[in-house]
Amino acid sequence: MKVTWLGHAAVKIEGAGKTIYIDPFITGNSMAAIKVEDIDKADYVFVTHGHGDHIGDAVNISKSTGAVVLANGELSEWFIAQGVKNVQTMYFGGGSEFDFGHVKMVYALHGSTISGSEGAVNGGVAAGFVFSIDGVKIYHAGDTGLTKEMELLSDEKIDIAILPVGGHYTMDVKEAIRAIEFIKPKKVIPVHYDTFPPIKADPKQLVELAGEKAEIVILKPGESI
């Protein structure tokens, strides 16, 4: 099992013989560790919500690799309209079994409007995902503010929580600490910071404030655990 931060909220998970991308904002991302042309293998692309810095290169990755794109119903319809052939809809509930493990869609407090040449399009409800792969549970929060629903995730026994810390659009560092108290993960990877001026943040503050609540793993784009 390998989890790689690609910059912003883009993450690659490699496990159970599959390659999974989450929110693959690469083109136009000054922090991106790779170019979209470098991606020659992808089995699944999960998209948490409809904003451009999270949809990212999902369409092109799916078309070039045949990867299945997974998102909420409204966002799935948009992907189909873009010519993506392999699309699967998910919603909140018990989750679904895949050939690599189990995935559950969970609540996120954020918007999801898709902006483009066709104007503003309804992108459904923003979400996060809990992945169970090779005996490891990974929570990718997507873009979210702090919510009481995060307390429910403590029952999931999360091994790795991938949390936004940049503030302005999402939780900041102090709110991420509260999220850690709610979720009780073993490790935390801070993401969604420094890409744009409004989300400038110092993830080292997370280490200072977390104490023994969780191990904070600060990655540079392209680094893995």
JOPE-V80845 format. One line per field, one symbol per residue. psi: psi as a letter, one per 30 degrees, with the letter a starting at -180 (. if undefined). Layout:
psi->???
This chain:
psi->kkkkkfkbgkkkkjlhglkkkkiijekgjffkfllfffjfkkekjkkelgkegeebgeeeeeeffgkkkklleeeeeeeefggkejkkkllkbfalklffbkkkklkkjlagkkkafgakkjgaklllkjkjkhgkkkjjfakllklfffefffffhkekkjkkgfadfalaeeeeeeeeeeehlelkjkahlfelefhkljffeeeeffbgelkkjjllkfll.
